[in-house]
């Protein structure tokens, strides 16, 4: 009887232990589910844009454009026998670049020179005869016409010979060479692309509120994104009298390039316009911007989620960025924690 009692007691203990384990397992599963739901919400710190004071000084971006960019075309025909300059070489205006075979053209020049000399002597003789009425007026006019034609032929022959010596019309560097020794040229064949970067232009756009703050001849500090921290001097050369549909105005800057030409055509640069005054602006923490200032975005808080939104920005002042579009004052914006966010991610505001 005792044995039966012990068996029943053991079974009861085992059942109790099993029941307790099952309850613990359910509690653990419930706790894990709650933790999982909580972990779906990413903790973030938020901020909001607010009105504040900002210097009227502003920046504008643009690309550097060469003052002169010339593709030299052939004015003659014939075979190239010599090339004196290659890609990257610096050339001066009037410097010889290439030579085209000119033997036949020189022979034509000799013939034109002889014809010119003959018609000149004939004209002188006819003019002497005309003074004594030894020839008719028509004969004198024919002699003058023959001389004019010979003179024109000589000028043309000299020009054709000169065109076989291809010279640079501007000072600059050979950006691209299109011909080789042995190439056969025809009129309008591309020869060299020559770029002058001793002085560069930079075309920028400024808003209607900024265009009144600059004047022609004003000095501007310019930095190139690809260069070091070196600053270059620019001058406002021209200001558009008419804005575009977005009320932006074209401004042309002239930039002095040092003798070693560190600035290259096509580089992206930033011009800094210093203005000793302040204005009201909607300011946002720079840390809240996702990506670059060229394509700025922020995560705004909507119904417990982070929504990625494009915005427009203006000047940067310290750790503040001017917001010119896409946000209103007091809109909640994620300031930190964006690295874990995607568009529509659930968030918890710390």
C-alpha positions, 0 to 999 in steps of 0.5 A: 500500500505504501508503494502505491502511495509513493508512486502516486506522490512521485507522479504528482510531483512530476506533474507539478514540475511539468505544469510549472515548466509549461507556465514558465515557457508561456511567460517567456514567450509572452515576454519575448513577443513584447520585447520583439514588438518594442525592438521594432521601434528605433530610439531617436533624438528629435529636433525642430527648425526654428527662426533665428539670426543668420548673416546675410553672407551667402554662398553659391556653387558653380563649375569653372569654365575656361576663358577660351576653349577653341577647337582649331580647324584646318584651313588647308589641305595636304599631308601633315609632315611635322607636329611640334606640340602634343597633349598637355603642352603649353602654347603661345599665340602665334606658336607653330603647332604643325606643318603640312606639305607645301611644295605644290603651293610654293610652286603656285606662289612662285607662278603668282609672284611672276604673274604679279611682276609681269602685270605690274610692269605692263601696267607701268608701260601702259600708263606711260603710253596713255600719257602720249595717247599711244593706247586706248583707254580700254587697253589701259583699263584691261592692263589695270584689271590684269594687274588687280587679278594678279595681285589678288592671286599673289595674296591668295597664294601667299595665304595658302602657303601660310596656312600650311604652317598651323599656328596657335591663335590663342595662348593656352594648353593643348587639351586634345590633339586630333592629328598625327604625322601622315594625316591628310587634311581637308578644310575644316578637319579638326586639328587641336583643342586648345584651352586657356585656363589662366583665367576662368569663368564661373557661372552661378545663380543667386536668389532675388534676395541675394542679387541686390547684395552684390555689385559688378566688380565686387571681389569674391573668395572662391574655393574648389571642392577638388582642390585643397583649402586654398582660396582663390580670388574672383571678381563679379564680371556680370549680373543678369538684368532678368531672372528666370522663372524661379526668380534666380539671377545668373552671375558671371565671376572671373577667377584668377588661376595661379601660374601652376594652374591648380584650377581645371575647367569643369571643377566644382567650386563655391563662391563666398559673398561676405555681407556685413548684416543679419537677417531672419532665417529658419535654422535646423541642426546640420546633424539632422541632414541626411546625405549631402547639402547638394541633395539634402533630406531629413527624417520627419516624425509622423504618427510614430514613424520616420518619413524621409523627405526632400528639403531645400537648404541655403547657407550654413552657419556653424552647426546650423543650416538655413532651410529654404523649403520643405519644412515648417517651423516646429516640425519634428525632425530626427536629429540623431539615430538616422543610421538605423532608419529607413523610410517608414521605420517605427521610432521611439523618441528619447 
